[in-house]
């Protein structure tokens, strides 16, 4: 890494999270990727995909209603529907839910289609998520090559 990139990365990285913690997180995420084992099932994750009937519960209805409200408010020029704390809690829950569902065998993309969010919105969010987790695009590429995702 060039001295300029290293200085930029150091300045952008949160002071409370050491780089070794990010690398450990990647290694542990890679180790927790589904593998065949003698027992055939992991105790920490469900082994069957989430069924449609399970997904139609109250939380799904509430999430759909919240998404519709956020979309309406954005169309009306209101970007303050969620406080930063509410947004962060929702984003963390969505990341955890998506990861858990994929580990359980679900096969869907997080966006319904390419027009549900603009490429700029997707890239802005992706960049912010990587920064929040103290990860670099290089680390994402390495994880994708290790896991095939």
C-alpha contacts under 8 A as a table, 3 or more apart, distances in Angstrom:
res1	aa1	res2	aa2	distance
1	X	5	X	6.30
1	X	6	X	6.21
2	X	5	X	5.24
2	X	6	X	6.10
3	X	6	X	5.01
3	X	7	X	6.08
4	X	7	X	5.17
4	X	8	X	6.17
5	X	8	X	4.99
5	X	9	X	5.96
6	X	9	X	5.07
6	X	10	X	5.98
7	X	10	X	5.05
7	X	11	X	6.08
8	X	11	X	5.14
8	X	12	X	6.05
9	X	12	X	5.11
9	X	13	X	5.88
10	X	13	X	5.25
11	X	14	X	7.92
12	X	131	X	7.94
13	X	17	X	7.79
13	X	131	X	7.34
13	X	134	X	6.19
14	X	17	X	5.88
14	X	134	X	7.17
15	X	18	X	7.13
17	X	21	X	6.56
17	X	22	X	7.64
17	X	134	X	7.41
18	X	21	X	5.39
18	X	22	X	7.03
19	X	22	X	5.20
19	X	23	X	6.42
19	X	134	X	7.48
20	X	23	X	5.05
20	X	24	X	6.04
21	X	24	X	4.97
21	X	25	X	6.09
22	X	25	X	5.00
22	X	26	X	6.35
22	X	133	X	7.41
22	X	134	X	6.21
22	X	135	X	6.46
23	X	26	X	5.13
23	X	27	X	6.24
24	X	27	X	5.04
24	X	28	X	6.03
25	X	28	X	5.14
25	X	29	X	5.97
26	X	29	X	5.03
26	X	30	X	6.07
26	X	139	X	7.77
26	X	143	X	7.03
27	X	30	X	5.07
27	X	31	X	6.13
28	X	31	X	4.93
28	X	32	X	6.06
29	X	32	X	5.09
29	X	33	X	6.42
30	X	33	X	5.29
30	X	143	X	7.00
30	X	146	X	7.15
30	X	147	X	6.69
33	X	103	X	7.53
33	X	147	X	7.01
34	X	103	X	6.93
36	X	40	X	5.98
37	X	40	X	4.90
37	X	41	X	7.13
39	X	42	X	7.95
41	X	47	X	6.50
42	X	45	X	5.74
42	X	46	X	7.37
42	X	47	X	7.27
43	X	46	X	7.50
45	X	100	X	7.32
45	X	103	X	7.10
45	X	104	X	6.65
46	X	49	X	7.70
46	X	103	X	7.80
46	X	104	X	5.37
47	X	103	X	7.81
47	X	104	X	5.07
47	X	105	X	7.08
48	X	104	X	5.34
48	X	105	X	6.18
49	X	101	X	6.79
49	X	104	X	4.94
49	X	105	X	4.77
49	X	106	X	5.03
50	X	54	X	6.53
50	X	55	X	6.91
50	X	101	X	6.76
50	X	104	X	7.21
50	X	105	X	7.97
50	X	106	X	6.72
51	X	54	X	5.29
51	X	55	X	6.39
52	X	55	X	5.09
52	X	56	X	6.38
53	X	56	X	5.25
53	X	57	X	7.32
54	X	57	X	6.00
55	X	60	X	6.19
56	X	59	X	7.89
56	X	60	X	5.70
56	X	61	X	6.88
57	X	60	X	5.52
57	X	61	X	6.56
58	X	61	X	5.13
58	X	62	X	6.11
59	X	62	X	5.04
59	X	63	X	5.97
60	X	63	X	5.02
60	X	64	X	6.07
61	X	64	X	5.15
61	X	65	X	6.19
62	X	65	X	5.09
62	X	66	X	6.08
63	X	66	X	5.02
63	X	67	X	6.06
64	X	67	X	5.11
64	X	68	X	6.23
65	X	68	X	5.10
65	X	69	X	6.24
66	X	69	X	5.04
66	X	70	X	6.17
67	X	70	X	5.15
67	X	71	X	6.16
68	X	71	X	5.09
68	X	72	X	6.15
69	X	72	X	5.09
69	X	73	X	6.12
70	X	73	X	5.14
70	X	74	X	6.12
70	X	81	X	6.39
71	X	74	X	5.12
71	X	75	X	6.24
72	X	75	X	5.13
72	X	76	X	6.26
73	X	76	X	4.94
73	X	77	X	6.28
73	X	78	X	4.95
73	X	79	X	6.84
73	X	81	X	6.86
74	X	77	X	5.03
74	X	78	X	5.10
74	X	79	X	5.67
75	X	78	X	7.39
78	X	81	X	6.67
79	X	82	X	7.87
80	X	83	X	6.58
82	X	85	X	7.86
82	X	86	X	5.73
82	X	87	X	5.70
83	X	86	X	5.15
83	X	87	X	6.08
84	X	87	X	5.02
84	X	88	X	6.07
85	X	88	X	5.14
85	X	89	X	6.19
86	X	89	X	5.14
86	X	90	X	6.10
87	X	90	X	5.14
87	X	91	X	6.02
88	X	91	X	5.10
88	X	92	X	6.07
89	X	92	X	5.26
89	X	93	X	6.20
90	X	93	X	5.12
90	X	94	X	6.10
91	X	94	X	5.05
91	X	95	X	6.15
92	X	95	X	5.15
92	X	96	X	6.18
93	X	96	X	5.12
93	X	97	X	5.95
94	X	97	X	5.01
94	X	98	X	6.00
95	X	98	X	5.29
95	X	99	X	6.15
96	X	99	X	5.21
96	X	100	X	6.04
97	X	100	X	5.15
97	X	101	X	6.08
98	X	101	X	5.17
98	X	102	X	6.21
98	X	110	X	7.40
99	X	102	X	5.23
99	X	103	X	6.20
100	X	103	X	5.09
100	X	104	X	6.19
101	X	104	X	4.98
101	X	105	X	6.49
101	X	106	X	5.43
102	X	105	X	5.15
102	X	106	X	4.83
102	X	107	X	6.37
103	X	106	X	7.29
109	X	112	X	6.86
111	X	114	X	7.24
111	X	116	X	6.54
111	X	117	X	7.64
112	X	116	X	6.51
113	X	116	X	5.62
114	X	117	X	6.62
114	X	118	X	7.31
115	X	118	X	6.21
117	X	121	X	6.11
117	X	122	X	6.51
118	X	121	X	5.11
118	X	122	X	6.28
119	X	122	X	5.07
119	X	123	X	6.10
120	X	123	X	5.14
120	X	124	X	5.96
121	X	124	X	5.15
121	X	125	X	6.11
122	X	125	X	5.24
122	X	126	X	5.98
123	X	126	X	5.00
123	X	127	X	5.97
124	X	127	X	5.26
124	X	128	X	6.21
125	X	128	X	5.09
125	X	129	X	6.07
126	X	129	X	5.11
126	X	130	X	6.23
127	X	130	X	5.23
127	X	131	X	6.18
128	X	131	X	4.99
128	X	132	X	5.99
129	X	132	X	5.05
129	X	133	X	6.23
130	X	133	X	5.19
130	X	134	X	6.05
130	X	135	X	4.93
130	X	136	X	6.34
130	X	137	X	7.46
131	X	134	X	4.87
131	X	135	X	5.90
131	X	136	X	7.30
132	X	135	X	7.68
135	X	139	X	6.30
135	X	140	X	7.34
136	X	139	X	5.24
136	X	140	X	6.56
137	X	140	X	4.99
137	X	141	X	6.25
138	X	141	X	5.06
138	X	142	X	6.24
139	X	142	X	5.02
139	X	143	X	6.12
140	X	143	X	5.11
140	X	144	X	6.13
141	X	144	X	5.09
141	X	145	X	6.24
142	X	145	X	5.15
142	X	146	X	6.20
143	X	146	X	5.07
143	X	147	X	6.02
144	X	147	X	5.29
144	X	148	X	5.31
144	X	149	X	5.08
145	X	148	X	5.36
145	X	149	X	7.40
